[in-house]
Amino acid sequence: MLEGKYWYAYEKFSSAIHTLATGAGDVRSRLNDAYLGPLWVIRPEHLPEDLQEDLIWIKNKITKYKEIWPGQLEELKRFPHLCPNPVEATLRRIRRSTGAEIARRIFKIYDSLISRVID
């Protein structure tokens, strides 16, 4: 049975899966909405130990870049309100296959959490 302290994570991942499955656009735009919506608040301690490494991997991959193209931040220092956030910058630079792997790991965590609810 899913312990109460993991229920919060389950709700967030459930919302993210809904966004990934029903959102408009390619996997990268759906990941943006799924991550910046429900998932950005999740920390490793919100998850069982066996799922924490996947969450850390997701967070590292989805925030890998700080700029859309090399040198962009230097050009935009005059207009800081135009700087992309790391998620937007990363999702514009990664391959579809990397986006699909991020989505797969989000589903893996969700699937593991849901199976604990059913037990």
The first five atom37 places (N, CA, C, CB, O) and aatype in JSON, in Angstrom:
{
  "aatype": [12, 10, 6, 7, 11, 18, 17, 18, 0, 18, 6, 11, 13, 15, 15, 0, 9, 8, 16, 10, 0, 16, 7, 0, 7, 3, 19, 1, 15, 1, 10, 2, 3, 0, 18, 10, 7, 14, 10, 17, 19, 9, 1, 14, 6, 8, 10, 14, 6, 3, 10, 5, 6, 3, 10, 9, 17, 9, 11, 2, 11, 9, 16, 11, 18, 11, 6, 9, 17, 14, 7, 5, 10, 6, 6, 10, 11, 1, 13, 14, 8, 10, 4, 14, 2, 14, 19, 6, 0, 16, 10, 1, 1, 9, 1, 1, 15, 16, 7, 0, 6, 9, 0, 1, 1, 9, 13, 11, 9, 18, 3, 15, 10, 9, 15, 1, 19, 9, 3],
  "atom_mask": [
    [1, 1, 1, 1, 1],
    [1, 1, 1, 1, 1],
    [1, 1, 1, 1, 1],
    [1, 1, 1, 0, 1],
    [1, 1, 1, 1, 1],
    [1, 1, 1, 1, 1],
    [1, 1, 1, 1, 1],
    [1, 1, 1, 1, 1],
    [1, 1, 1, 1, 1],
    [1, 1, 1, 1, 1],
    [1, 1, 1, 1, 1],
    [1, 1, 1, 1, 1],
    [1, 1, 1, 1, 1],
    [1, 1, 1, 1, 1],
    [1, 1, 1, 1, 1],
    [1, 1, 1, 1, 1],
    [1, 1, 1, 1, 1],
    [1, 1, 1, 1, 1],
    [1, 1, 1, 1, 1],
    [1, 1, 1, 1, 1],
    [1, 1, 1, 1, 1],
    [1, 1, 1, 1, 1],
    [1, 1, 1, 0, 1],
    [1, 1, 1, 1, 1],
    [1, 1, 1, 0, 1],
    [1, 1, 1, 1, 1],
    [1, 1, 1, 1, 1],
    [1, 1, 1, 1, 1],
    [1, 1, 1, 1, 1],
    [1, 1, 1, 1, 1],
    [1, 1, 1, 1, 1],
    [1, 1, 1, 1, 1],
    [1, 1, 1, 1, 1],
    [1, 1, 1, 1, 1],
    [1, 1, 1, 1, 1],
    [1, 1, 1, 1, 1],
    [1, 1, 1, 0, 1],
    [1, 1, 1, 1, 1],
    [1, 1, 1, 1, 1],
    [1, 1, 1, 1, 1],
    [1, 1, 1, 1, 1],
    [1, 1, 1, 1, 1],
    [1, 1, 1, 1, 1],
    [1, 1, 1, 1, 1],
    [1, 1, 1, 1, 1],
    [1, 1, 1, 1, 1],
    [1, 1, 1, 1, 1],
    [1, 1, 1, 1, 1],
    [1, 1, 1, 1, 1],
    [1, 1, 1, 1, 1],
    [1, 1, 1, 1, 1],
    [1, 1, 1, 1, 1],
    [1, 1, 1, 1, 1],
    [1, 1, 1, 1, 1],
    [1, 1, 1, 1, 1],
    [1, 1, 1, 1, 1],
    [1, 1, 1, 1, 1],
    [1, 1, 1, 1, 1],
    [1, 1, 1, 1, 1],
    [1, 1, 1, 1, 1],
    [1, 1, 1, 1, 1],
    [1, 1, 1, 1, 1],
    [1, 1, 1, 1, 1],
    [1, 1, 1, 1, 1],
    [1, 1, 1, 1, 1],
    [1, 1, 1, 1, 1],
    [1, 1, 1, 1, 1],
    [1, 1, 1, 1, 1],
    [1, 1, 1, 1, 1],
    [1, 1, 1, 1, 1],
    [1, 1, 1, 0, 1],
    [1, 1, 1, 1, 1],
    [1, 1, 1, 1, 1],
    [1, 1, 1, 1, 1],
    [1, 1, 1, 1, 1],
    [1, 1, 1, 1, 1],
    [1, 1, 1, 1, 1],
    [1, 1, 1, 1, 1],
    [1, 1, 1, 1, 1],
    [1, 1, 1, 1, 1],
    [1, 1, 1, 1, 1],
    [1, 1, 1, 1, 1],
    [1, 1, 1, 1, 1],
    [1, 1, 1, 1, 1],
    [1, 1, 1, 1, 1],
    [1, 1, 1, 1, 1],
    [1, 1, 1, 1, 1],
    [1, 1, 1, 1, 1],
    [1, 1, 1, 1, 1],
    [1, 1, 1, 1, 1],
    [1, 1, 1, 1, 1],
    [1, 1, 1, 1, 1],
    [1, 1, 1, 1, 1],
    [1, 1, 1, 1, 1],
    [1, 1, 1, 1, 1],
    [1, 1, 1, 1, 1],
    [1, 1, 1, 1, 1],
    [1, 1, 1, 1, 1],
    [1, 1, 1, 0, 1],
    [1, 1, 1, 1, 1],
    [1, 1, 1, 1, 1],
    [1, 1, 1, 1, 1],
    [1, 1, 1, 1, 1],
    [1, 1, 1, 1, 1],
    [1, 1, 1, 1, 1],
    [1, 1, 1, 1, 1],
    [1, 1, 1, 1, 1],
    [1, 1, 1, 1, 1],
    [1, 1, 1, 1, 1],
    [1, 1, 1, 1, 1],
    [1, 1, 1, 1, 1],
    [1, 1, 1, 1, 1],
    [1, 1, 1, 1, 1],
    [1, 1, 1, 1, 1],
    [1, 1, 1, 1, 1],
    [1, 1, 1, 1, 1],
    [1, 1, 1, 1, 1],
    [1, 1, 1, 1, 1],
    [1, 1, 1, 1, 1]
  ],
  "atom_positions": [
    [[0.84, -1.19, 0.0], [0.0, 0.0, 0.0], [0.89, 1.25, 0.0], [-0.96, 0.0, 1.22], [1.91, 1.29, 0.68]],
    [[0.49, 2.25, -0.75], [1.24, 3.49, -0.84], [1.12, 4.25, 0.48], [0.75, 4.37, -2.02], [0.02, 4.53, 0.95]],
    [[2.24, 4.56, 1.06], [2.23, 5.29, 2.32], [1.82, 6.73, 2.08], [3.61, 5.24, 2.99], [2.04, 7.28, 1.0]],
    [[1.23, 7.35, 3.08], [0.73, 8.72, 2.98], [1.77, 9.72, 2.5], [0.0, 0.0, 0.0], [1.43, 10.65, 1.78]],
    [[3.02, 9.53, 2.89], [4.03, 10.51, 2.5], [4.35, 10.45, 1.01], [5.3, 10.28, 3.29], [4.94, 11.39, 0.48]],
    [[3.97, 9.38, 0.32], [4.2, 9.29, -1.11], [2.97, 9.67, -1.94], [4.63, 7.89, -1.47], [3.05, 9.75, -3.16]],
    [[1.87, 9.91, -1.28], [0.64, 10.26, -1.99], [0.8, 11.56, -2.78], [-0.53, 10.38, -1.0], [0.31, 11.68, -3.9]],
    [[1.48, 12.52, -2.2], [1.73, 13.8, -2.86], [2.44, 13.58, -4.19], [2.56, 14.73, -1.95], [2.04, 14.15, -5.21]],
    [[3.49, 12.77, -4.18], [4.24, 12.48, -5.4], [3.35, 11.77, -6.41], [5.48, 11.62, -5.09], [3.4, 12.07, -7.6]],
    [[2.54, 10.83, -5.94], [1.63, 10.12, -6.84], [0.7, 11.11, -7.56], [0.8, 9.08, -6.06], [0.52, 11.01, -8.77]],
    [[0.12, 12.05, -6.83], [-0.78, 13.03, -7.44], [-0.06, 13.88, -8.49], [-1.38, 13.94, -6.36], [-0.6, 14.13, -9.56]],
    [[1.16, 14.3, -8.19], [1.93, 15.12, -9.13], [2.3, 14.33, -10.38], [3.2, 15.64, -8.45], [2.18, 14.84, -11.49]],
    [[2.74, 13.09, -10.21], [3.09, 12.27, -11.36], [1.85, 11.89, -12.17], [3.83, 11.01, -10.92], [1.92, 11.78, -13.39]],
    [[0.74, 11.69, -11.52], [-0.51, 11.4, -12.23], [-0.9, 12.58, -13.12], [-1.65, 11.11, -11.22], [-1.3, 12.38, -14.27]],
    [[-0.78, 13.78, -12.6], [-1.06, 14.98, -13.39], [-0.08, 15.11, -14.56], [-1.01, 16.23, -12.51], [-0.48, 15.48, -15.66]],
    [[1.18, 14.82, -14.32], [2.2, 14.9, -15.37], [1.91, 13.88, -16.48], [3.6, 14.67, -14.79], [2.06, 14.19, -17.66]],
    [[1.52, 12.68, -16.11], [1.2, 11.64, -17.1], [0.0, 12.07, -17.93], [0.91, 10.29, -16.41], [-0.03, 11.86, -19.14]],
    [[-0.99, 12.68, -17.3], [-2.15, 13.18, -18.05], [-1.7, 14.22, -19.08], [-3.2, 13.79, -17.08], [-2.15, 14.18, -20.22]],
    [[-0.84, 15.13, -18.67], [-0.33, 16.15, -19.58], [0.47, 15.52, -20.72], [0.55, 17.16, -18.82], [0.31, 15.9, -21.88]],
    [[1.33, 14.57, -20.4], [2.13, 13.92, -21.43], [1.25, 13.15, -22.43], [3.15, 12.96, -20.8], [1.55, 13.11, -23.62]],
    [[0.17, 12.56, -21.94], [-0.68, 11.74, -22.8], [-1.66, 12.57, -23.62], [-1.45, 10.75, -21.97], [-2.0, 12.18, -24.74]],
    [[-2.13, 13.68, -23.09], [-3.2, 14.42, -23.76], [-2.8, 15.81, -24.24], [-4.35, 14.55, -22.83], [-3.58, 16.46, -24.93]],
    [[-1.61, 16.27, -23.9], [-1.18, 17.61, -24.28], [-0.93, 17.75, -25.78], [0.0, 0.0, 0.0], [-0.72, 16.77, -26.49]],
    [[-0.96, 18.97, -26.21], [-0.71, 19.27, -27.63], [0.78, 19.34, -27.9], [-1.4, 20.59, -28.05], [1.58, 19.57, -26.99]],
    [[1.16, 19.15, -29.15], [2.55, 19.32, -29.56], [3.37, 18.05, -29.45], [0.0, 0.0, 0.0], [2.85, 16.98, -29.14]],
    [[4.67, 18.2, -29.71], [5.56, 17.04, -29.64], [5.94, 16.76, -28.19], [6.82, 17.27, -30.49], [5.54, 17.48, -27.27]],
    [[6.73, 15.71, -28.0], [7.06, 15.28, -26.64], [7.77, 16.39, -25.87], [7.93, 14.03, -26.69], [7.6, 16.5, -24.65]],
    [[8.57, 17.2, -26.54], [9.29, 18.25, -25.83], [8.36, 19.33, -25.28], [10.33, 18.88, -26.74], [8.56, 19.79, -24.16]],
    [[7.35, 19.73, -26.03], [6.42, 20.74, -25.52], [5.55, 20.17, -24.41], [5.53, 21.28, -26.66], [5.2, 20.88, -23.46]],
    [[5.19, 18.9, -24.51], [4.4, 18.27, -23.44], [5.24, 18.09, -22.18], [3.84, 16.9, -23.9], [4.73, 18.22, -21.07]],
    [[6.52, 17.8, -22.36], [7.41, 17.7, -21.2], [7.53, 19.04, -20.48], [8.8, 17.22, -21.62], [7.55, 19.09, -19.25]],
    [[7.6, 20.11, -21.24], [7.65, 21.44, -20.64], [6.46, 21.65, -19.71], [7.69, 22.53, -21.73], [6.62, 22.06, -18.56]],
    [[5.28, 21.37, -20.22], [4.06, 21.55, -19.41], [4.0, 20.58, -18.23], [2.83, 21.37, -20.29], [3.59, 20.96, -17.14]],
    [[4.41, 19.35, -18.46], [4.37, 18.35, -17.39], [5.37, 18.67, -16.28], [4.65, 16.96, -17.95], [5.08, 18.51, -15.1]],
    [[6.55, 19.14, -16.68], [7.57, 19.42, -15.67], [7.29, 20.73, -14.95], [8.95, 19.46, -16.32], [7.3, 20.78, -13.72]],
    [[7.05, 21.79, -15.7], [6.85, 23.09, -15.06], [5.5, 23.2, -14.37], [6.98, 24.21, -16.09], [5.3, 24.07, -13.53]],
    [[4.58, 22.31, -14.71], [3.3, 22.25, -14.0], [3.47, 21.49, -12.7], [0.0, 0.0, 0.0], [3.83, 22.08, -11.68]],
    [[3.21, 20.19, -12.71], [3.22, 19.45, -11.45], [4.57, 18.94, -10.94], [2.34, 18.32, -11.59], [4.71, 18.76, -9.73]],
    [[5.55, 18.71, -11.79], [6.73, 17.96, -11.34], [7.86, 18.78, -10.75], [7.26, 17.21, -12.46], [8.66, 18.24, -9.99]],
    [[7.96, 20.05, -11.05], [9.13, 20.8, -10.6], [9.24, 20.86, -9.07], [9.08, 22.21, -11.16], [10.33, 21.07, -8.54]],
    [[8.13, 20.68, -8.37], [8.14, 20.76, -6.9], [8.55, 19.45, -6.23], [6.78, 21.16, -6.4], [8.83, 19.43, -5.03]],
    [[8.59, 18.37, -6.99], [8.92, 17.07, -6.4], [10.42, 16.99, -6.12], [8.49, 15.92, -7.34], [11.25, 17.31, -6.97]],
    [[10.73, 16.55, -4.91], [12.11, 16.34, -4.51], [12.32, 14.84, -4.27], [12.46, 17.17, -3.22], [11.35, 14.12, -4.05]],
    [[13.55, 14.37, -4.31], [13.79, 12.94, -4.11], [13.14, 12.37, -2.85], [15.26, 12.67, -4.06], [12.65, 11.24, -2.88]],
    [[13.12, 13.12, -1.78], [12.55, 12.6, -0.53], [11.03, 12.41, -0.6], [12.89, 13.54, 0.62], [10.44, 11.79, 0.3]],
    [[10.39, 12.93, -1.64], [8.97, 12.69, -1.84], [8.7, 11.28, -2.37], [8.4, 13.72, -2.78], [7.55, 10.83, -2.39]],
    [[9.75, 10.6, -2.81], [9.61, 9.29, -3.44], [10.26, 8.19, -2.62], [10.21, 9.31, -4.84], [11.15, 8.46, -1.8]],
    [[9.83, 6.95, -2.83], [10.54, 5.82, -2.21], [11.98, 5.79, -2.72], [9.83, 4.46, -2.52], [12.28, 6.29, -3.8]],
    [[12.86, 5.22, -1.93], [14.29, 5.22, -2.27], [14.58, 4.65, -3.65], [15.05, 4.44, -1.24], [15.45, 5.17, -4.35]],
    [[13.88, 3.6, -4.04], [14.18, 2.96, -5.31], [13.82, 3.8, -6.52], [13.46, 1.65, -5.39], [14.21, 3.46, -7.64]],
    [[13.09, 4.9, -6.34], [12.7, 5.77, -7.45], [13.45, 7.1, -7.46], [11.22, 6.05, -7.4], [13.36, 7.86, -8.43]],
    [[14.18, 7.36, -6.42], [14.86, 8.66, -6.28], [15.92, 8.89, -7.36], [15.5, 8.75, -4.92], [16.06, 10.01, -7.85]],
    [[16.65, 7.86, -7.73], [17.69, 8.03, -8.75], [17.09, 8.43, -10.1], [18.5, 6.72, -8.9], [17.68, 9.25, -10.82]],
    [[15.94, 7.86, -10.46], [15.28, 8.24, -11.71], [14.85, 9.71, -11.67], [14.07, 7.34, -11.98], [14.99, 10.42, -12.67]],
    [[14.33, 10.16, -10.54], [13.92, 11.56, -10.43], [15.12, 12.49, -10.58], [13.21, 11.82, -9.08], [15.05, 13.5, -11.27]],
    [[16.21, 12.15, -9.95], [17.43, 12.96, -10.06], [17.9, 13.0, -11.51], [18.55, 12.4, -9.14], [18.29, 14.06, -12.0]],
    [[17.86, 11.87, -12.2], [18.24, 11.82, -13.61], [17.34, 12.73, -14.44], [18.17, 10.37, -14.13], [17.82, 13.49, -15.28]],
    [[16.03, 12.65, -14.21], [15.06, 13.49, -14.94], [15.39, 14.96, -14.73], [13.61, 13.19, -14.49], [15.48, 15.73, -15.69]],
    [[15.56, 15.36, -13.48], [15.82, 16.77, -13.17], [17.13, 17.25, -13.8], [15.87, 16.98, -11.66], [17.21, 18.38, -14.29]],
    [[18.14, 16.4, -13.79], [19.42, 16.78, -14.42], [19.28, 16.91, -15.93], [20.5, 15.75, -14.09], [19.81, 17.85, -16.52]],
    [[18.59, 15.98, -16.56], [18.44, 16.01, -18.02], [17.56, 17.16, -18.49], [17.87, 14.7, -18.51], [17.83, 17.76, -19.53]],
    [[16.5, 17.47, -17.75], [15.53, 18.47, -18.22], [15.96, 19.89, -17.91], [14.18, 18.2, -17.6], [15.34, 20.85, -18.37]],
    [[17.02, 20.05, -17.12], [17.55, 21.39, -16.82], [19.02, 21.5, -17.19], [17.36, 21.72, -15.33], [19.76, 22.28, -16.59]],
    [[19.45, 20.72, -18.17], [20.86, 20.63, -18.53], [21.43, 21.95, -19.06], [21.05, 19.55, -19.57], [22.56, 22.31, -18.73]],
    [[20.67, 22.66, -19.87], [21.17, 23.88, -20.51], [20.5, 25.13, -19.91], [20.92, 23.83, -22.03], [19.35, 25.09, -19.48]],
    [[21.25, 26.21, -19.89], [20.73, 27.49, -19.38], [20.4, 28.45, -20.52], [21.74, 28.13, -18.44], [19.83, 29.52, -20.29]],
    [[20.76, 28.06, -21.74], [20.53, 28.93, -22.89], [20.12, 28.08, -24.09], [21.8, 29.76, -23.21], [20.48, 26.91, -24.18]],
    [[19.38, 28.68, -24.99], [18.89, 27.96, -26.15], [20.01, 27.71, -27.15], [17.76, 28.74, -26.82], [20.05, 26.65, -27.77]],
    [[20.91, 28.64, -27.31], [22.09, 28.44, -28.16], [23.3, 28.99, -27.42], [21.91, 29.14, -29.57], [23.16, 29.94, -26.64]],
    [[24.47, 28.41, -27.64], [25.67, 28.9, -26.95], [25.86, 30.39, -27.19], [26.91, 28.12, -27.42], [25.82, 30.87, -28.32]],
    [[26.08, 31.12, -26.12], [26.29, 32.56, -26.2], [25.03, 33.39, -26.06], [0.0, 0.0, 0.0], [25.1, 34.62, -26.01]],
    [[23.89, 32.75, -26.0], [22.63, 33.5, -25.92], [22.56, 34.37, -24.68], [21.46, 32.53, -25.94], [22.12, 35.52, -24.76]],
    [[22.98, 33.86, -23.54], [22.85, 34.64, -22.31], [23.7, 35.89, -22.34], [23.24, 33.79, -21.11], [23.3, 36.91, -21.78]],
    [[24.84, 35.83, -22.98], [25.67, 37.03, -23.12], [24.94, 38.1, -23.92], [27.01, 36.69, -23.79], [24.97, 39.28, -23.58]],
    [[24.28, 37.68, -25.0], [23.54, 38.61, -25.85], [22.32, 39.2, -25.12], [23.1, 37.91, -27.13], [21.92, 40.33, -25.38]],
    [[21.74, 38.42, -24.22], [20.5, 38.85, -23.59], [20.68, 39.55, -22.25], [19.61, 37.68, -23.4], [19.7, 39.89, -21.6]],
    [[21.9, 39.77, -21.84], [22.12, 40.44, -20.55], [21.46, 41.8, -20.51], [23.62, 40.59, -20.28], [21.08, 42.28, -19.43]],
    [[21.3, 42.43, -21.66], [20.64, 43.74, -21.7], [19.13, 43.6, -21.51], [20.93, 44.45, -23.03], [18.46, 44.56, -21.12]],
    [[18.6, 42.4, -21.78], [17.15, 42.16, -21.68], [16.89, 40.89, -20.87], [16.51, 42.04, -23.1], [16.46, 39.88, -21.43]],
    [[17.14, 40.92, -19.56], [17.05, 39.7, -18.76], [15.66, 39.05, -18.77], [17.45, 39.99, -17.34], [15.54, 37.85, -18.52]],
    [[14.63, 39.81, -19.04], [13.28, 39.24, -19.06], [13.07, 38.31, -20.26], [12.24, 40.35, -19.08], [12.09, 37.57, -20.3]],
    [[13.99, 38.34, -21.22], [13.9, 37.48, -22.4], [14.68, 36.17, -22.24], [14.39, 38.22, -23.61], [14.63, 35.31, -23.12]],
    [[15.41, 36.02, -21.14], [16.2, 34.82, -20.95], [15.29, 33.62, -20.72], [17.18, 34.99, -19.77], [14.34, 33.71, -19.94]],
    [[15.57, 32.51, -21.37], [14.75, 31.31, -21.16], [15.06, 30.7, -19.8], [15.0, 30.27, -22.27], [16.15, 30.88, -19.25]],
    [[14.09, 29.97, -19.25], [14.42, 29.22, -18.05], [15.15, 27.95, -18.49], [13.12, 28.88, -17.2], [15.07, 27.58, -19.66]],
    [[15.84, 27.28, -17.58], [16.63, 26.1, -17.98], [15.81, 24.99, -18.65], [17.33, 25.54, -16.78], [16.31, 24.3, -19.53]],
    [[14.57, 24.82, -18.24], [13.74, 23.77, -18.85], [13.44, 24.13, -20.31], [12.41, 23.59, -18.05], [13.59, 23.29, -21.19]],
    [[13.02, 25.35, -20.55], [12.74, 25.77, -21.93], [13.99, 25.65, -22.79], [12.21, 27.22, -21.96], [13.94, 25.13, -23.91]],
    [[15.12, 26.13, -22.27], [16.36, 26.08, -23.03], [16.76, 24.64, -23.34], [17.48, 26.79, -22.27], [17.16, 24.33, -24.46]],
    [[16.66, 23.78, -22.35], [17.04, 22.38, -22.55], [16.13, 21.7, -23.55], [17.01, 21.63, -21.23], [16.61, 20.99, -24.44]],
    [[14.83, 21.89, -23.42], [13.89, 21.2, -24.3], [14.02, 21.65, -25.75], [12.48, 21.43, -23.81], [13.66, 20.91, -26.66]],
    [[14.53, 22.85, -25.97], [14.76, 23.29, -27.35], [16.04, 22.69, -27.94], [14.84, 24.81, -27.41], [16.21, 22.64, -29.16]],
    [[16.93, 22.24, -27.06], [18.23, 21.75, -27.53], [18.34, 20.23, -27.57], [19.31, 22.3, -26.66], [19.18, 19.7, -28.3]],
    [[17.53, 19.53, -26.82], [17.69, 18.07, -26.78], [17.05, 17.4, -27.98], [17.09, 17.51, -25.5], [16.22, 17.98, -28.67]],
    [[17.45, 16.16, -28.21], [16.86, 15.35, -29.28], [15.51, 14.81, -28.83], [17.8, 14.2, -29.67], [15.21, 14.74, -27.64]],
    [[14.7, 14.42, -29.8], [13.42, 13.79, -29.47], [13.62, 12.52, -28.66], [12.62, 13.47, -30.75], [12.83, 12.21, -27.77]],
    [[14.67, 11.79, -28.97], [14.92, 10.53, -28.25], [15.22, 10.79, -26.77], [16.09, 9.78, -28.89], [14.82, 10.0, -25.91]],
    [[15.91, 11.87, -26.47], [16.16, 12.23, -25.06], [14.85, 12.63, -24.4], [17.2, 13.38, -24.95], [14.59, 12.24, -23.26]],
    [[14.03, 13.4, -25.1], [12.72, 13.76, -24.57], [11.87, 12.53, -24.31], [0.0, 0.0, 0.0], [11.17, 12.46, -23.3]],
    [[11.93, 11.57, -25.22], [11.16, 10.33, -25.04], [11.68, 9.55, -23.83], [11.24, 9.46, -26.31], [10.89, 8.94, -23.11]],
    [[12.98, 9.55, -23.61], [13.54, 8.85, -22.45], [13.13, 9.53, -21.15], [15.07, 8.78, -22.55], [12.85, 8.85, -20.16]],
    [[13.09, 10.85, -21.13], [12.61, 11.57, -19.94], [11.16, 11.19, -19.67], [12.75, 13.12, -20.13], [10.79, 10.88, -18.54]],
    [[10.34, 11.2, -20.71], [8.93, 10.83, -20.56], [8.8, 9.39, -20.09], [8.17, 11.01, -21.89], [7.94, 9.08, -19.25]],
    [[9.63, 8.5, -20.61], [9.58, 7.09, -20.2], [9.89, 6.95, -18.71], [10.58, 6.24, -21.03], [9.24, 6.17, -18.0]],
    [[10.86, 7.69, -18.23], [11.21, 7.6, -16.8], [10.14, 8.24, -15.92], [12.56, 8.28, -16.53], [9.9, 7.78, -14.8]],
    [[9.49, 9.28, -16.41], [8.36, 9.85, -15.66], [7.27, 8.78, -15.54], [7.8, 11.13, -16.36], [6.7, 8.59, -14.46]],
    [[6.99, 8.09, -16.64], [5.98, 7.04, -16.59], [6.42, 5.89, -15.68], [5.7, 6.5, -18.0], [5.6, 5.33, -14.96]],
    [[7.7, 5.54, -15.7], [8.21, 4.47, -14.84], [7.95, 4.79, -13.37], [9.71, 4.25, -15.08], [7.5, 3.93, -12.61]],
    [[8.22, 6.02, -12.96], [7.97, 6.42, -11.58], [6.47, 6.37, -11.28], [8.52, 7.84, -11.3], [6.06, 5.83, -10.26]],
    [[5.67, 6.92, -12.18], [4.22, 6.89, -12.0], [3.72, 5.46, -11.89], [3.52, 7.61, -13.17], [2.94, 5.14, -10.99]],
    [[4.16, 4.59, -12.79], [3.71, 3.2, -12.8], [4.08, 2.5, -11.51], [4.3, 2.45, -14.0], [3.31, 1.71, -10.97]],
    [[5.28, 2.78, -11.0], [5.7, 2.18, -9.75], [4.84, 2.69, -8.59], [7.18, 2.48, -9.49], [4.47, 1.92, -7.71]],
    [[4.53, 3.98, -8.59], [3.7, 4.53, -7.53], [2.27, 3.97, -7.61], [3.68, 6.06, -7.62], [1.69, 3.63, -6.58]],
    [[1.71, 3.88, -8.8], [0.34, 3.39, -8.94], [0.25, 1.93, -8.54], [-0.16, 3.57, -10.38], [-0.75, 1.52, -7.95]],
    [[1.27, 1.15, -8.84], [1.23, -0.26, -8.45], [1.26, -0.39, -6.93], [2.4, -1.03, -9.08], [0.75, -1.38, -6.39]],
    [[1.84, 0.55, -6.24], [1.86, 0.53, -4.77], [0.52, 0.95, -4.19], [2.95, 1.44, -4.24], [0.17, 0.56, -3.07]],
    [[-0.24, 1.75, -4.94], [-1.59, 2.14, -4.5], [-2.51, 0.93, -4.58], [-2.14, 3.31, -5.37], [-3.34, 0.71, -3.69]],
    [[-2.35, 0.15, -5.64], [-3.23, -1.0, -5.87], [-2.97, -2.11, -4.86], [-3.06, -1.54, -7.28], [-3.91, -2.79, -4.45]],
    [[-1.72, -2.31, -4.47], [-1.39, -3.41, -3.52], [-2.1, -3.29, -2.22], [0.09, -3.46, -3.24], [-1.93, -4.12, -1.33]]
  ]
}
